[in-house]
Amino acid sequence: MDVLPVSRFKATCLAALERVRRTRRPLLVTKRGVPIAQVVPAPPRKPTHSAFGAMRGSAEELGDVLEPLPEEAWEVLR
């Protein structure tokens, strides 16, 4: 773990944060030798799922969609 005094952290904050991100090593910020904060790397991003295949398994096939309905199913013939 890297240790950095608060005065240096204040002056180089963005660079220190980038170093934590890049190296994945935590940073301990101290004030007069006493720890006051710890900067840890963020957890890795979760992969985003594509819209393709998102509905897989959610439909049910009830019959042949190309086969015509029987005459008793047509309301207009009643």
VENJOQUI-V868092 format. One record per residue. N is the residue number from 0. RES is the residue in one letter. PHI is phi in whole degrees, -180 to 180 (none if undefined). D_CENTER is the distance of its C-alpha to the mean C-alpha in whole Angstrom. Layout:
<<N;RES;PHI;D_CENTER> <N;RES;PHI;D_CENTER>>
//
This chain:
<<0;M;none;26> <1;D;-81;27> <2;V;-120;30> <3;L;-141;30> <4;P;-65;33> <5;V;-60;31> <6;S;-65;34> <7;R;-75;32> <8;F;-62;29> <9;K;-61;30> <10;A;-76;31> <11;T;-125;28> <12;C;-55;25> <13;L;-63;23> <14;A;-67;24> <15;A;-65;24> <16;L;-64;20> <17;E;-63;20> <18;R;-64;22> <19;V;-63;19> <20;R;-63;16> <21;R;-71;18> <22;T;-89;20> <23;R;62;18> <24;R;-104;21> <25;P;-68;21> <26;L;-126;24> <27;L;-103;26> <28;V;-99;28> <29;T;-122;32> <30;K;-130;34> <31;R;56;38> <32;G;84;36> <33;V;-100;35> <34;P;-62;31> <35;I;-121;29> <36;A;-158;26> <37;Q;-129;23> <38;V;-103;20> <39;V;-116;18> <40;P;-67;15> <41;A;-69;11> <42;P;-66;9> <43;P;-63;8> <44;R;-68;5> <45;K;-82;4> <46;P;-66;6> <47;T;-82;6> <48;H;-90;10> <49;S;-77;13> <50;A;-70;15> <51;F;-70;18> <52;G;85;19> <53;A;-66;16> <54;M;-99;20> <55;R;-57;21> <56;G;85;24> <57;S;-101;24> <58;A;-110;27> <59;E;-129;31> <60;E;-87;33> <61;L;-100;37> <62;G;175;39> <63;D;-79;40> <64;V;-75;39> <65;L;-94;42> <66;E;-76;45> <67;P;-68;46> <68;L;-72;47> <69;P;-67;50> <70;E;-59;52> <71;E;-69;52> <72;A;-84;49> <73;W;-84;50> <74;E;-69;50> <75;V;-65;53> <76;L;-86;55> <77;R;-82;56>>
//
